[in-house]
Amino acid sequence: QVQLVESGGGLVQAGGSLRLSCAASGSTFRLNRFAWYRQAPGKQRELVASINTAGITNYADSVKGRVTISRDNAKSTVYLQMNSLKPEDTAIYYCYNSNFASWGQGTQVTVSS
């Protein structure tokens, strides 16, 4: 199994930035694939971005150009840099490990208009 701990959420004004972090433990980090999902109130959880072991990334259309997913294998951490945030980005953001189908506890992101 793998344990995931997210951090970095908070309240930010529209147009602002946040960087989320996901610290992973319990598995060989560099061999694992990761993703960030989000779930807004009353909505289904949706994929935001993913990154594979080679660092190849994929993004939802709604965040392309504003969000960057990255990984630091030395720190066993996955990041989600979010810029030009919009009120519609408000959600709980979850880190996901694809190899073990494991979820973190989530971190709240709130964007005020």
C-alpha positions in Angstrom: 0.0 0.0 0.0 1.0 3.6 -0.3 0.1 6.5 2.0 -0.6 9.9 0.6 -0.7 13.2 2.5 -1.8 16.4 0.8 -1.1 19.9 1.9 -1.1 23.5 0.5 -4.8 24.2 0.2 -6.4 27.3 1.4 -8.4 30.5 0.6 -7.2 32.6 -2.3 -8.6 35.4 -4.4 -9.5 34.9 -8.0 -6.4 35.3 -10.2 -4.2 34.0 -7.4 -2.0 30.9 -7.1 -1.6 27.9 -4.9 0.8 25.0 -4.9 -0.5 21.7 -3.6 1.8 19.0 -2.4 1.3 15.3 -2.0 3.8 13.4 0.0 3.9 9.6 -0.6 5.3 6.8 1.4 5.1 3.0 1.5 6.2 2.3 -2.0 9.1 3.0 -4.5 8.0 6.5 -5.5 9.7 6.6 -8.9 7.8 3.5 -10.0 4.4 5.0 -9.3 1.9 7.0 -11.3 0.0 9.8 -9.7 -2.9 12.1 -10.4 -4.8 15.0 -8.8 -8.6 14.9 -8.7 -11.0 17.4 -7.4 -14.6 17.3 -6.1 -16.8 20.4 -5.8 -19.9 20.4 -3.7 -22.7 18.5 -5.4 -20.5 17.4 -8.2 -18.7 14.2 -9.1 -15.0 13.8 -8.5 -13.1 14.8 -11.7 -9.5 14.3 -12.9 -7.4 17.5 -12.9 -4.0 16.2 -14.0 -1.9 13.1 -14.1 1.8 12.3 -14.3 3.4 8.9 -15.1 6.8 7.5 -14.2 8.5 9.2 -17.2 7.1 12.6 -16.2 4.6 12.7 -19.0 1.6 14.7 -18.0 -2.1 15.0 -18.9 -4.5 17.8 -18.0 -8.3 18.3 -18.0 -9.3 20.9 -20.6 -10.7 23.1 -17.8 -7.3 23.7 -16.3 -4.9 23.5 -19.3 -2.5 26.4 -19.4 -3.2 27.3 -15.7 -2.1 24.2 -13.9 1.1 22.2 -13.8 1.6 18.8 -12.3 5.2 17.7 -11.4 7.0 15.2 -9.3 10.2 15.2 -7.3 11.4 11.6 -7.0 14.1 12.5 -4.5 11.4 14.0 -2.1 8.7 11.4 -2.9 6.3 14.3 -3.6 3.9 15.2 -6.3 3.0 18.9 -6.8 0.1 20.7 -8.4 0.9 24.3 -9.2 -2.3 26.3 -9.9 -2.2 29.8 -11.4 -4.9 32.2 -12.5 -7.4 30.5 -10.1 -11.1 31.0 -10.7 -14.0 30.6 -8.3 -15.0 27.4 -10.2 -11.7 25.9 -9.1 -13.1 25.7 -5.6 -13.2 22.1 -4.5 -11.5 19.5 -2.4 -8.4 18.3 -4.2 -7.3 14.7 -3.8 -4.0 13.1 -4.6 -4.3 9.6 -6.2 -1.9 6.8 -6.7 -2.7 4.8 -9.8 -0.6 1.8 -9.0 -2.4 1.1 -5.7 -5.7 2.9 -6.3 -5.0 4.9 -3.1 -6.4 8.3 -2.2 -5.2 11.0 0.1 -7.4 12.7 2.6 -7.9 15.8 0.4 -7.1 19.4 0.8 -9.6 22.3 0.5 -9.1 25.0 -2.1 -11.4 27.9 -2.0 -11.2 30.7 -4.6 -13.1 33.9 -3.8 -14.4 36.3 -6.5 
